Amino acid sequence: MIKAKKSLGQNFLADGRISRRIVESVAPLRSDLVLEIGPGTGALTTLLVEQSGFVVAVELDPRLIRELENTLAPGNHLLVEADALTVDWADLIARGRDSLRRAQGEGAGPERVRVVANLPYYVSTPIIERLLRLKSEVNDMTLMLQDEVADRIVSEPGTREYGYLSVLVQFYCEVRKLFEVPPSAFTPAPKVRSAIIRLDVRRHPLVDVASDEGFLKLVSCCFAQRRKTIANNLKAAAGALRYRAPIEEGLLAAGIDPRRRAETLSVAEFGALYHALIQN
C-alpha cells in the first residue's frame, strides 16, 4: 500500500460504499468524457473507467501514476502526470474528446465533459477557479472538498460562510451539497469532515455583465474587509477600480444601502452594483 504524502495533502478514499455513492451521483454515460483530478489509488477511477466513455485522470504524484498503470487494464483512459494548477485543461479536453470519438465511431451521441475531483484543502479554491474559466466547455463538476469549503460554496447571503468564493461559484454554476463523508472513509483519516458537492455549469452566468473579470474584481474588493460596510470597501478600492459614477450615487442606483456589508448582497445585487459603478 502506498503511503500518503502529507506534503501533498493526500488522504486516500478507502470506503467502497462511498466510492460507489459518489459515482452513482455522477451517473456517467458511455458518451461522457470525465476529467478526474487526484485519482489517488483509483477508488473512483476504476468505477469511472467502467461506466464512462473516456477518463482523463490528472495526478501529481508519480508513484500513484505507476500504481494506476499497473491496476487499470488498457483501454478508455489516459493517465496524466501533471499539476492541476498548471496543466492545460483545454488541451486535455481536446485530447480526451478525440479519443472518445475514435472509440465511439460514427453516430455517437454528443459528449459531455464532466469533472470528478477529490481536492486537498490547500489547493481547492485555485483549482476551482481554473476549472470555472473553462465555462461552457464543462457540463458539471462533482467535487469532494473539506466540509467547511463546501459550506462556503453553497451558502446564501446573510450567512457567516457567504463570501467571495460563494459568489464566484454561484455566478457560474447551480450548486448543491449532496452528502458528507466521515474521516473514517479515508486512509489516513483526516482531522476534518469532507463533503460532496455538485456544480452544474450554467449556459450563461447568473448575471449579464460586460466583463466577468471586472465583475469578480468588484466582488473581491467588496469582501476585502468583511467588517467594513460596502461603501467603505468601495472607497478603499477606488485605486483598483475605475468608477463611472460617485460611489454613493452608484449604490443608490443599484438599490443598495451603503451601510450594508458585502456578505448580505446576493449575486444579482452585485450585478446591479457592477452595472451602476463600472459597466459603461
Phi and psi in degrees as GROMACS dihedral restraints (atoms count N, CA, C in turn):
[ dihedral_restraints ]
;  ai    aj    ak    al  type     phi  dphi    fc
    3     4     5     6     1   -71.0    20    10
    4     5     6     7     1   134.4    20    10
    6     7     8     9     1   -81.7    20    10
    7     8     9    10     1   132.4    20    10
    9    10    11    12     1   -67.5    20    10
   10    11    12    13     1   143.4    20    10
   12    13    14    15     1   -96.0    20    10
   13    14    15    16     1   118.5    20    10
   15    16    17    18     1   -63.6    20    10
   16    17    18    19     1   -33.1    20    10
   18    19    20    21     1   -64.1    20    10
   19    20    21    22     1   -23.8    20    10
   21    22    23    24     1  -101.0    20    10
   22    23    24    25     1     6.2    20    10
   24    25    26    27     1    64.7    20    10
   25    26    27    28     1    32.8    20    10
   27    28    29    30     1   -82.3    20    10
   28    29    30    31     1   128.7    20    10
   30    31    32    33     1  -139.1    20    10
   31    32    33    34     1   111.1    20    10
   33    34    35    36     1   -84.3    20    10
   34    35    36    37     1   129.8    20    10
   36    37    38    39     1   -66.1    20    10
   37    38    39    40     1   124.8    20    10
   39    40    41    42     1  -125.5    20    10
   40    41    42    43     1     1.2    20    10
   42    43    44    45     1  -100.2    20    10
   43    44    45    46     1   110.0    20    10
   45    46    47    48     1   -61.8    20    10
   46    47    48    49     1   -31.5    20    10
   48    49    50    51     1   -65.5    20    10
   49    50    51    52     1   -40.0    20    10
   51    52    53    54     1   -67.9    20    10
   52    53    54    55     1   -41.2    20    10
   54    55    56    57     1   -57.4    20    10
   55    56    57    58     1   -47.0    20    10
   57    58    59    60     1   -66.1    20    10
   58    59    60    61     1   -37.5    20    10
   60    61    62    63     1   -65.4    20    10
   61    62    63    64     1   -38.8    20    10
   63    64    65    66     1   -63.4    20    10
   64    65    66    67     1   -48.6    20    10
   66    67    68    69     1   -67.1    20    10
   67    68    69    70     1   -34.2    20    10
   69    70    71    72     1   -63.4    20    10
   70    71    72    73     1   -35.7    20    10
   72    73    74    75     1   -70.8    20    10
   73    74    75    76     1   -30.2    20    10
   75    76    77    78     1   -71.7    20    10
   76    77    78    79     1   -41.2    20    10
   78    79    80    81     1    51.7    20    10
   79    80    81    82     1    59.2    20    10
   81    82    83    84     1   -67.8    20    10
   82    83    84    85     1   149.3    20    10
   84    85    86    87     1  -110.4    20    10
   85    86    87    88     1   163.7    20    10
   87    88    89    90     1   -66.7    20    10
   88    89    90    91     1   -12.8    20    10
   90    91    92    93     1   -96.7    20    10
   91    92    93    94     1     3.0    20    10
   93    94    95    96     1   -90.8    20    10
   94    95    96    97     1   140.6    20    10
   96    97    98    99     1  -100.2    20    10
   97    98    99   100     1   121.1    20    10
   99   100   101   102     1  -108.6    20    10
  100   101   102   103     1   128.6    20    10
  102   103   104   105     1  -101.2    20    10
  103   104   105   106     1   116.7    20    10
  105   106   107   108     1  -107.6    20    10
  106   107   108   109     1   129.2    20    10
  108   109   110   111     1  -107.9    20    10
  109   110   111   112     1   126.3    20    10
  111   112   113   114     1    70.4    20    10
  112   113   114   115     1    58.5    20    10
  114   115   116   117     1   -65.9    20    10
  115   116   117   118     1   -19.9    20    10
  117   118   119   120     1    61.1    20    10
  118   119   120   121     1  -126.6    20    10
  120   121   122   123     1   -90.7    20    10
  121   122   123   124     1     6.2    20    10
  123   124   125   126     1    94.2    20    10
  124   125   126   127     1    18.2    20    10
  126   127   128   129     1   -58.7    20    10
  127   128   129   130     1   -40.0    20    10
  129   130   131   132     1   -92.3    20    10
  130   131   132   133     1   -33.8    20    10
  132   133   134   135     1   -56.7    20    10
  133   134   135   136     1   -46.1    20    10
  135   136   137   138     1   -58.0    20    10
  136   137   138   139     1   -43.9    20    10
  138   139   140   141     1   -69.9    20    10
  139   140   141   142     1   -39.3    20    10
  141   142   143   144     1   -65.8    20    10
  142   143   144   145     1   -40.2    20    10
  144   145   146   147     1   -63.9    20    10
  145   146   147   148     1   -37.4    20    10
  147   148   149   150     1   -66.4    20    10
  148   149   150   151     1   -33.2    20    10
  150   151   152   153     1  -108.7    20    10
  151   152   153   154     1   -16.9    20    10
  153   154   155   156     1   -97.7    20    10
  154   155   156   157     1   171.5    20    10
  156   157   158   159     1   -74.8    20    10
  157   158   159   160     1   -48.0    20    10
  159   160   161   162     1  -154.8    20    10
  160   161   162   163     1   141.7    20    10
  162   163   164   165     1  -122.1    20    10
  163   164   165   166     1   127.5    20    10
  165   166   167   168     1  -108.7    20    10
  166   167   168   169     1   114.0    20    10
  168   169   170   171     1  -108.5    20    10
  169   170   171   172     1   123.9    20    10
  171   172   173   174     1  -107.2    20    10
  172   173   174   175     1   121.1    20    10
  174   175   176   177     1  -135.9    20    10
  175   176   177   178     1   133.1    20    10
  177   178   179   180     1   -80.7    20    10
  178   179   180   181     1   -30.7    20    10
  180   181   182   183     1   -86.6    20    10
  181   182   183   184     1   114.1    20    10
  183   184   185   186     1   -62.8    20    10
  184   185   186   187     1   -26.8    20    10
  186   187   188   189     1   -61.3    20    10
  187   188   189   190     1   -40.9    20    10
  189   190   191   192     1   -73.3    20    10
  190   191   192   193     1   -33.5    20    10
  192   193   194   195     1   -59.8    20    10
  193   194   195   196     1   -46.9    20    10
  195   196   197   198     1   -62.9    20    10
  196   197   198   199     1   -40.8    20    10
  198   199   200   201     1   -62.1    20    10
  199   200   201   202     1   -43.3    20    10
  201   202   203   204     1   -68.0    20    10
  202   203   204   205     1   -36.3    20    10
  204   205   206   207     1   -60.8    20    10
  205   206   207   208     1   -34.5    20    10
  207   208   209   210     1   -80.6    20    10
  208   209   210   211     1   -23.1    20    10
  210   211   212   213     1   -89.7    20    10
  211   212   213   214     1   -42.5    20    10
  213   214   215   216     1   -86.1    20    10
  214   215   216   217     1   133.8    20    10
  216   217   218   219     1   -70.8    20    10
  217   218   219   220     1   146.2    20    10
  219   220   221   222     1   -55.3    20    10
  220   221   222   223     1   141.4    20    10
  222   223   224   225     1   163.3    20    10
  223   224   225   226     1  -130.9    20    10
  225   226   227   228     1   -86.9    20    10
  226   227   228   229     1    55.6    20    10
  228   229   230   231     1  -154.5    20    10
  229   230   231   232     1   158.0    20    10
  231   232   233   234     1  -134.5    20    10
  232   233   234   235     1   123.2    20    10
  234   235   236   237     1   -97.7    20    10
  235   236   237   238     1   127.0    20    10
  237   238   239   240     1  -123.0    20    10
  238   239   240   241     1   119.5    20    10
  240   241   242   243     1   -85.2    20    10
  241   242   243   244     1   106.0    20    10
  243   244   245   246     1  -164.2    20    10
  244   245   246   247     1   165.3    20    10
  246   247   248   249     1   -93.2    20    10
  247   248   249   250     1   123.8    20    10
  249   250   251   252     1   -61.2    20    10
  250   251   252   253     1   -19.2    20    10
  252   253   254   255     1   -80.6    20    10
  253   254   255   256     1   -17.5    20    10
  255   256   257   258     1  -126.4    20    10
  256   257   258   259     1   -15.1    20    10
  258   259   260   261     1   -62.8    20    10
  259   260   261   262     1   151.4    20    10
  261   262   263   264     1   -83.5    20    10
  262   263   264   265     1    96.2    20    10
  264   265   266   267     1   -66.1    20    10
  265   266   267   268     1   -36.5    20    10
  267   268   269   270     1   -61.8    20    10
  268   269   270   271     1   -39.8    20    10
  270   271   272   273     1   -65.7    20    10
  271   272   273   274     1   -42.4    20    10
  273   274   275   276     1   -64.7    20    10
  274   275   276   277     1   -38.1    20    10
  276   277   278   279     1   -62.8    20    10
  277   278   279   280     1   -44.2    20    10
  279   280   281   282     1   -61.8    20    10
  280   281   282   283     1   -43.9    20    10
  282   283   284   285     1   -64.9    20    10
  283   284   285   286     1   -42.0    20    10
  285   286   287   288     1   -64.7    20    10
  286   287   288   289     1   -40.9    20    10
  288   289   290   291     1   -64.2    20    10
  289   290   291   292     1   -42.2    20    10
  291   292   293   294     1   -59.8    20    10
  292   293   294   295     1   -45.2    20    10
  294   295   296   297     1   -64.5    20    10
  295   296   297   298     1   -41.4    20    10
  297   298   299   300     1   -64.8    20    10
  298   299   300   301     1   -42.8    20    10
  300   301   302   303     1   -67.8    20    10
  301   302   303   304     1   -36.8    20    10
  303   304   305   306     1   -64.3    20    10
  304   305   306   307     1   -39.3    20    10
  306   307   308   309     1   -72.4    20    10
  307   308   309   310     1   -36.3    20    10
  309   310   311   312     1   -79.4    20    10
  310   311   312   313     1   -33.0    20    10
  312   313   314   315     1    77.2    20    10
  313   314   315   316     1  -170.8    20    10
  315   316   317   318     1   -65.9    20    10
  316   317   318   319     1   145.5    20    10
  318   319   320   321     1    83.3    20    10
  319   320   321   322     1     6.2    20    10
  321   322   323   324     1   -69.4    20    10
  322   323   324   325     1   148.6    20    10
  324   325   326   327     1   -70.4    20    10
  325   326   327   328     1   163.8    20    10
  327   328   329   330     1   -63.9    20    10
  328   329   330   331     1   130.6    20    10
  330   331   332   333     1   -83.5    20    10
  331   332   333   334     1   145.3    20    10
  333   334   335   336     1  -102.8    20    10
  334   335   336   337     1   142.9    20    10
  336   337   338   339     1   -99.5    20    10
  337   338   339   340     1   122.2    20    10
  339   340   341   342     1  -129.6    20    10
  340   341   342   343     1   139.2    20    10
  342   343   344   345     1  -107.7    20    10
  343   344   345   346     1   133.8    20    10
  345   346   347   348     1  -128.2    20    10
  346   347   348   349     1   127.7    20    10
  348   349   350   351     1  -150.2    20    10
  349   350   351   352     1   143.2    20    10
  351   352   353   354     1  -112.0    20    10
  352   353   354   355     1   101.7    20    10
  354   355   356   357     1  -101.8    20    10
  355   356   357   358     1   124.7    20    10
  357   358   359   360     1   -60.8    20    10
  358   359   360   361     1   148.3    20    10
  360   361   362   363     1   -55.4    20    10
  361   362   363   364     1   -43.1    20    10
  363   364   365   366     1   -72.6    20    10
  364   365   366   367     1   -14.1    20    10
  366   367   368   369     1  -122.1    20    10
  367   368   369   370     1     5.5    20    10
  369   370   371   372     1   -62.5    20    10
  370   371   372   373     1   -46.3    20    10
  372   373   374   375     1   -65.4    20    10
  373   374   375   376     1   -49.4    20    10
  375   376   377   378     1   -63.2    20    10
  376   377   378   379     1   -33.3    20    10
  378   379   380   381     1   -68.7    20    10
  379   380   381   382     1   -42.4    20    10
  381   382   383   384     1   -60.2    20    10
  382   383   384   385     1   -42.0    20    10
  384   385   386   387     1   -60.2    20    10
  385   386   387   388     1   -41.6    20    10
  387   388   389   390     1   -64.5    20    10
  388   389   390   391     1   -42.9    20    10
  390   391   392   393     1   -66.1    20    10
  391   392   393   394     1   -36.7    20    10
  393   394   395   396     1   -66.1    20    10
  394   395   396   397     1   -25.9    20    10
  396   397   398   399     1   -66.7    20    10
  397   398   399   400     1   -18.5    20    10
  399   400   401   402     1   -73.5    20    10
  400   401   402   403     1   -20.7    20    10
  402   403   404   405     1    49.9    20    10
  403   404   405   406     1  -120.9    20    10
  405   406   407   408     1   -70.2    20    10
  406   407   408   409     1    -6.1    20    10
  408   409   410   411     1   -65.1    20    10
  409   410   411   412     1   -27.2    20    10
  411   412   413   414     1  -109.8    20    10
  412   413   414   415     1   137.2    20    10
  414   415   416   417     1   -83.1    20    10
  415   416   417   418     1   -46.8    20    10
  417   418   419   420     1  -160.9    20    10
  418   419   420   421     1   164.8    20    10
  420   421   422   423     1  -134.9    20    10
  421   422   423   424     1   131.8    20    10
  423   424   425   426     1  -113.8    20    10
  424   425   426   427     1   113.4    20    10
  426   427   428   429     1  -121.4    20    10
  427   428   429   430     1   136.8    20    10
  429   430   431   432     1   -99.6    20    10
  430   431   432   433     1   121.6    20    10
  432   433   434   435     1  -133.7    20    10
  433   434   435   436     1   165.3    20    10
  435   436   437   438     1   -59.2    20    10
  436   437   438   439     1   138.5    20    10
  438   439   440   441     1   -54.7    20    10
  439   440   441   442     1   -37.4    20    10
  441   442   443   444     1   -60.8    20    10
  442   443   444   445     1   -41.2    20    10
  444   445   446   447     1   -69.4    20    10
  445   446   447   448     1   -41.4    20    10
  447   448   449   450     1   -58.4    20    10
  448   449   450   451     1   -42.7    20    10
  450   451   452   453     1   -64.9    20    10
  451   452   453   454     1   -36.0    20    10
  453   454   455   456     1   -63.8    20    10
  454   455   456   457     1   -40.3    20    10
  456   457   458   459     1   -67.7    20    10
  457   458   459   460     1   -41.1    20    10
  459   460   461   462     1   -92.8    20    10
  460   461   462   463     1    -1.3    20    10
  462   463   464   465     1   -67.9    20    10
  463   464   465   466     1   158.4    20    10
  465   466   467   468     1  -107.0    20    10
  466   467   468   469     1   160.6    20    10
  468   469   470   471     1   -55.4    20    10
  469   470   471   472     1   143.4    20    10
  471   472   473   474     1    92.2    20    10
  472   473   474   475     1    -5.5    20    10
  474   475   476   477     1   -98.7    20    10
  475   476   477   478     1   160.6    20    10
  477   478   479   480     1   -64.3    20    10
  478   479   480   481     1   -33.0    20    10
  480   481   482   483     1   -78.2    20    10
  481   482   483   484     1   -20.5    20    10
  483   484   485   486     1   -67.2    20    10
  484   485   486   487     1   130.4    20    10
  486   487   488   489     1  -163.4    20    10
  487   488   489   490     1  -159.5    20    10
  489   490   491   492     1   -57.4    20    10
  490   491   492   493     1   -44.0    20    10
  492   493   494   495     1   -61.3    20    10
  493   494   495   496     1   -38.9    20    10
  495   496   497   498     1   -59.2    20    10
  496   497   498   499     1   -49.5    20    10
  498   499   500   501     1   -65.3    20    10
  499   500   501   502     1   -44.5    20    10
  501   502   503   504     1   -55.0    20    10
  502   503   504   505     1   -53.0    20    10
  504   505   506   507     1   -70.5    20    10
  505   506   507   508     1   -41.8    20    10
  507   508   509   510     1   -71.1    20    10
  508   509   510   511     1   -23.3    20    10
  510   511   512   513     1   -61.7    20    10
  511   512   513   514     1   -39.2    20    10
  513   514   515   516     1   -99.3    20    10
  514   515   516   517     1   -21.7    20    10
  516   517   518   519     1  -137.9    20    10
  517   518   519   520     1   155.0    20    10
  519   520   521   522     1   -86.3    20    10
  520   521   522   523     1   132.6    20    10
  522   523   524   525     1  -119.2    20    10
  523   524   525   526     1   143.8    20    10
  525   526   527   528     1  -144.9    20    10
  526   527   528   529     1   137.6    20    10
  528   529   530   531     1   -92.4    20    10
  529   530   531   532     1   120.6    20    10
  531   532   533   534     1   -86.7    20    10
  532   533   534   535     1   -56.1    20    10
  534   535   536   537     1  -165.2    20    10
  535   536   537   538     1   163.8    20    10
  537   538   539   540     1   -96.7    20    10
  538   539   540   541     1   155.6    20    10
  540   541   542   543     1  -124.9    20    10
  541   542   543   544     1   123.7    20    10
  543   544   545   546     1   -75.3    20    10
  544   545   546   547     1   157.9    20    10
  546   547   548   549     1   -56.9    20    10
  547   548   549   550     1   -29.9    20    10
  549   550   551   552     1   -65.6    20    10
  550   551   552   553     1   -12.4    20    10
  552   553   554   555     1   -79.4    20    10
  553   554   555   556     1    -5.5    20    10
  555   556   557   558     1  -118.9    20    10
  556   557   558   559     1   157.8    20    10
  558   559   560   561     1  -128.0    20    10
  559   560   561   562     1   120.1    20    10
  561   562   563   564     1   -70.1    20    10
  562   563   564   565     1   161.2    20    10
  564   565   566   567     1   -72.2    20    10
  565   566   567   568     1   124.4    20    10
  567   568   569   570     1   -72.4    20    10
  568   569   570   571     1   168.9    20    10
  570   571   572   573     1   -86.9    20    10
  571   572   573   574     1    -3.3    20    10
  573   574   575   576     1  -125.9    20    10
  574   575   576   577     1   160.6    20    10
  576   577   578   579     1   -82.4    20    10
  577   578   579   580     1   154.6    20    10
  579   580   581   582     1  -115.5    20    10
  580   581   582   583     1   169.1    20    10
  582   583   584   585     1  -148.0    20    10
  583   584   585   586     1   152.3    20    10
  585   586   587   588     1  -103.6    20    10
  586   587   588   589     1   127.1    20    10
  588   589   590   591     1  -122.6    20    10
  589   590   591   592     1   154.8    20    10
  591   592   593   594     1  -118.7    20    10
  592   593   594   595     1   126.6    20    10
  594   595   596   597     1  -114.5    20    10
  595   596   597   598     1   114.1    20    10
  597   598   599   600     1   -97.9    20    10
  598   599   600   601     1   115.1    20    10
  600   601   602   603     1   -70.5    20    10
  601   602   603   604     1   129.3    20    10
  603   604   605   606     1   -72.2    20    10
  604   605   606   607     1   148.7    20    10
  606   607   608   609     1   -61.4    20    10
  607   608   609   610     1   -38.3    20    10
  609   610   611   612     1  -134.9    20    10
  610   611   612   613     1   146.6    20    10
  612   613   614   615     1   -53.8    20    10
  613   614   615   616     1   158.0    20    10
  615   616   617   618     1   -59.7    20    10
  616   617   618   619     1   -34.6    20    10
  618   619   620   621     1  -123.3    20    10
  619   620   621   622     1   146.7    20    10
  621   622   623   624     1   -86.3    20    10
  622   623   624   625     1   113.9    20    10
  624   625   626   627     1  -131.0    20    10
  625   626   627   628     1   155.1    20    10
  627   628   629   630     1   -70.1    20    10
  628   629   630   631     1   -31.5    20    10
  630   631   632   633     1  -141.2    20    10
  631   632   633   634     1   115.8    20    10
  633   634   635   636     1   -59.3    20    10
  634   635   636   637     1   -43.6    20    10
  636   637   638   639     1   -61.7    20    10
  637   638   639   640     1   -43.6    20    10
  639   640   641   642     1   -65.4    20    10
  640   641   642   643     1   -40.6    20    10
  642   643   644   645     1   -62.0    20    10
  643   644   645   646     1   -47.7    20    10
  645   646   647   648     1   -69.8    20    10
  646   647   648   649     1   -29.7    20    10
  648   649   650   651     1   -65.6    20    10
  649   650   651   652     1   -41.5    20    10
  651   652   653   654     1   -61.0    20    10
  652   653   654   655     1   -46.2    20    10
  654   655   656   657     1   -60.5    20    10
  655   656   657   658     1   -44.5    20    10
  657   658   659   660     1   -59.6    20    10
  658   659   660   661     1   -43.3    20    10
  660   661   662   663     1   -64.9    20    10
  661   662   663   664     1   -35.7    20    10
  663   664   665   666     1   -66.9    20    10
  664   665   666   667     1   -27.1    20    10
  666   667   668   669     1   -96.4    20    10
  667   668   669   670     1     6.3    20    10
  669   670   671   672     1   -57.8    20    10
  670   671   672   673     1   -43.4    20    10
  672   673   674   675     1  -126.2    20    10
  673   674   675   676     1    97.9    20    10
  675   676   677   678     1   -61.1    20    10
  676   677   678   679     1   -27.9    20    10
  678   679   680   681     1   -81.2    20    10
  679   680   681   682     1   -12.1    20    10
  681   682   683   684     1   -86.6    20    10
  682   683   684   685     1   156.9    20    10
  684   685   686   687     1   -71.5    20    10
  685   686   687   688     1   163.8    20    10
  687   688   689   690     1   -61.1    20    10
  688   689   690   691     1   -37.6    20    10
  690   691   692   693     1   -64.5    20    10
  691   692   693   694     1   -43.2    20    10
  693   694   695   696     1   -69.0    20    10
  694   695   696   697     1   -36.3    20    10
  696   697   698   699     1   -66.7    20    10
  697   698   699   700     1   -38.3    20    10
  699   700   701   702     1   -66.1    20    10
  700   701   702   703     1   -39.0    20    10
  702   703   704   705     1   -64.4    20    10
  703   704   705   706     1   -41.2    20    10
  705   706   707   708     1   -66.0    20    10
  706   707   708   709     1   -24.5    20    10
  708   709   710   711     1   -95.4    20    10
  709   710   711   712     1     8.3    20    10
  711   712   713   714     1   -58.4    20    10
  712   713   714   715     1   -30.2    20    10
  714   715   716   717     1   -75.9    20    10
  715   716   717   718     1   -26.2    20    10
  717   718   719   720     1   -92.1    20    10
  718   719   720   721     1   -26.4    20    10
  720   721   722   723     1  -114.5    20    10
  721   722   723   724     1   144.7    20    10
  723   724   725   726     1  -105.7    20    10
  724   725   726   727     1   106.4    20    10
  726   727   728   729     1   -85.3    20    10
  727   728   729   730     1   141.9    20    10
  729   730   731   732     1   -96.5    20    10
  730   731   732   733     1    -1.1    20    10
  732   733   734   735     1  -149.8    20    10
  733   734   735   736     1   156.7    20    10
  735   736   737   738     1   -56.2    20    10
  736   737   738   739     1   146.5    20    10
  738   739   740   741     1   -56.0    20    10
  739   740   741   742     1   -46.0    20    10
  741   742   743   744     1   -62.3    20    10
  742   743   744   745     1   -40.6    20    10
  744   745   746   747     1   -66.2    20    10
  745   746   747   748     1   -40.8    20    10
  747   748   749   750     1   -62.8    20    10
  748   749   750   751     1   -43.8    20    10
  750   751   752   753     1   -63.0    20    10
  751   752   753   754     1   -40.8    20    10
  753   754   755   756     1   -63.7    20    10
  754   755   756   757     1   -43.6    20    10
  756   757   758   759     1   -64.2    20    10
  757   758   759   760     1   -33.1    20    10
  759   760   761   762     1   -83.9    20    10
  760   761   762   763     1    -5.4    20    10
  762   763   764   765     1    73.3    20    10
  763   764   765   766     1    31.7    20    10
  765   766   767   768     1  -116.2    20    10
  766   767   768   769     1   125.1    20    10
  768   769   770   771     1   -65.9    20    10
  769   770   771   772     1   123.8    20    10
  771   772   773   774     1   -62.3    20    10
  772   773   774   775     1   -14.6    20    10
  774   775   776   777     1   -85.1    20    10
  775   776   777   778     1    -8.9    20    10
  777   778   779   780     1   -71.3    20    10
  778   779   780   781     1   159.5    20    10
  780   781   782   783     1  -104.7    20    10
  781   782   783   784     1   159.0    20    10
  783   784   785   786     1   -57.4    20    10
  784   785   786   787     1   -36.3    20    10
  786   787   788   789     1   -68.6    20    10
  787   788   789   790     1    -5.6    20    10
  789   790   791   792     1   -96.4    20    10
  790   791   792   793     1    -7.0    20    10
  792   793   794   795     1   -89.8    20    10
  793   794   795   796     1   134.1    20    10
  795   796   797   798     1   -77.0    20    10
  796   797   798   799     1   168.0    20    10
  798   799   800   801     1   -60.3    20    10
  799   800   801   802     1   -39.2    20    10
  801   802   803   804     1   -62.8    20    10
  802   803   804   805     1   -38.2    20    10
  804   805   806   807     1   -69.8    20    10
  805   806   807   808     1   -36.5    20    10
  807   808   809   810     1   -62.7    20    10
  808   809   810   811     1   -36.1    20    10
  810   811   812   813     1   -63.9    20    10
  811   812   813   814     1   -43.2    20    10
  813   814   815   816     1   -63.1    20    10
  814   815   816   817     1   -38.7    20    10
  816   817   818   819     1   -66.1    20    10
  817   818   819   820     1   -41.1    20    10
  819   820   821   822     1   -61.0    20    10
  820   821   822   823     1   -45.4    20    10
  822   823   824   825     1   -62.6    20    10
  823   824   825   826     1   -37.4    20    10
  825   826   827   828     1   -75.4    20    10
  826   827   828   829     1   -33.9    20    10
  828   829   830   831     1  -106.2    20    10
  829   830   831   832     1   -28.1    20    10
  831   832   833   834     1  -117.4    20    10
  832   833   834   835     1   -53.6    20    10
  834   835   836   837     1   -69.3    20    10
  835   836   837   838     1   130.3    20    10
